[in-house]
Amino acid sequence: MAEKKTTNTEEMCPACRIKERSEEEYKDLINRLNRVEGQIRGIKGMLEKDAYCIDILNQVSAANCALNSFTKVLLANHMRSCVADDIREGNDEKLDELVKTLQKLMK
């Protein structure tokens, strides 16, 4: 398992935004991305081995589904924490940011 890397982002870039994640959330997201990465490497290998087009397309579809699943989990976590916390504090900037992000995701 990959260990969670911690850096002092404030020192590197005072304007950078960070999100503290629980170890469980971090591991889940990393595992999902590792699966996607493995699928992409597999697709590349299939292409290099002249695999049949439909077989490659099926794997591309599976990789897209896995990446979409990652996106849904990350989005749900963001809404439950960052957006909800901001709304509770009477600040709706993150809500506006979320709307813009959802518009991009739905293109």
C-alpha positions in Angstrom: 0.0 0.0 0.0 1.1 3.5 -0.7 1.7 5.7 2.3 0.0 9.0 2.5 2.5 11.8 1.7 2.4 14.9 3.8 3.9 18.2 2.9 3.6 21.7 4.1 1.7 23.1 1.1 1.6 26.6 2.7 5.4 26.8 2.5 5.4 25.8 -1.2 2.5 27.9 -2.3 0.6 30.1 0.1 -2.4 30.3 -2.3 -2.6 26.5 -2.8 -5.7 24.7 -1.5 -5.4 21.4 0.2 -7.8 18.8 1.5 -7.1 16.7 4.6 -8.4 13.2 4.0 -8.8 10.4 6.4 -6.5 7.5 5.9 -9.4 5.3 4.8 -10.6 7.8 2.2 -7.0 8.3 0.9 -6.4 4.5 0.6 -9.8 4.0 -1.2 -9.1 6.7 -3.7 -5.5 5.5 -4.3 -6.7 1.9 -4.8 -9.2 3.1 -7.4 -6.6 5.1 -9.3 -4.2 2.2 -9.1 -6.8 0.0 -10.7 -7.4 2.5 -13.5 -3.7 2.9 -14.0 -3.4 -0.9 -14.3 -6.2 -1.0 -16.8 -4.6 1.7 -19.0 -1.3 -0.2 -18.9 -3.2 -3.3 -19.9 -4.8 -1.5 -22.8 -1.4 -0.3 -24.0 -0.1 -3.8 -23.8 -3.1 -5.1 -25.8 -2.4 -2.6 -28.5 1.3 -3.4 -28.6 0.3 -7.1 -29.0 -2.1 -6.3 -31.9 -5.2 -7.4 -29.9 -8.5 -7.4 -31.6 -10.2 -4.0 -31.7 -13.4 -5.0 -29.9 -11.3 -6.6 -27.1 -9.4 -3.3 -26.6 -12.6 -1.3 -26.8 -14.1 -3.5 -24.0 -11.1 -2.7 -21.8 -11.3 1.0 -22.6 -15.0 0.9 -21.5 -14.0 -0.8 -18.2 -11.3 1.8 -17.6 -13.8 4.6 -18.3 -16.2 3.0 -15.8 -13.5 2.7 -13.2 -12.5 6.4 -13.6 -16.1 7.5 -13.5 -16.5 5.5 -10.3 -13.4 7.3 -8.8 -15.0 10.7 -9.9 -18.3 9.8 -8.2 -16.6 8.9 -4.9 -14.4 11.9 -4.9 -17.3 14.2 -5.7 -19.5 12.7 -3.0 -16.7 13.1 -0.4 -16.2 16.7 -1.5 -19.9 17.5 -1.2 -20.1 15.9 2.2 -17.1 17.7 3.6 -15.9 20.8 1.8 -19.2 22.0 0.4 -21.3 21.1 3.4 -18.8 22.8 5.8 -18.8 26.0 3.8 -22.6 26.1 3.6 -22.8 25.6 7.4 -20.5 28.6 7.8 -22.7 30.7 5.6 -20.3 30.7 2.7 -21.5 29.5 -0.7 -18.3 30.0 -2.7 -17.7 26.2 -2.8 -21.3 25.7 -3.9 -20.7 28.0 -6.9 -17.4 26.1 -7.6 -19.3 22.8 -7.4 -21.9 24.0 -9.9 -19.2 25.0 -12.4 -17.4 21.7 -11.9 -20.6 19.7 -12.4 -21.1 21.6 -15.7 -17.7 20.6 -16.9 -18.2 17.0 -15.8 -21.5 16.8 -17.7 -20.1 17.9 -21.1 
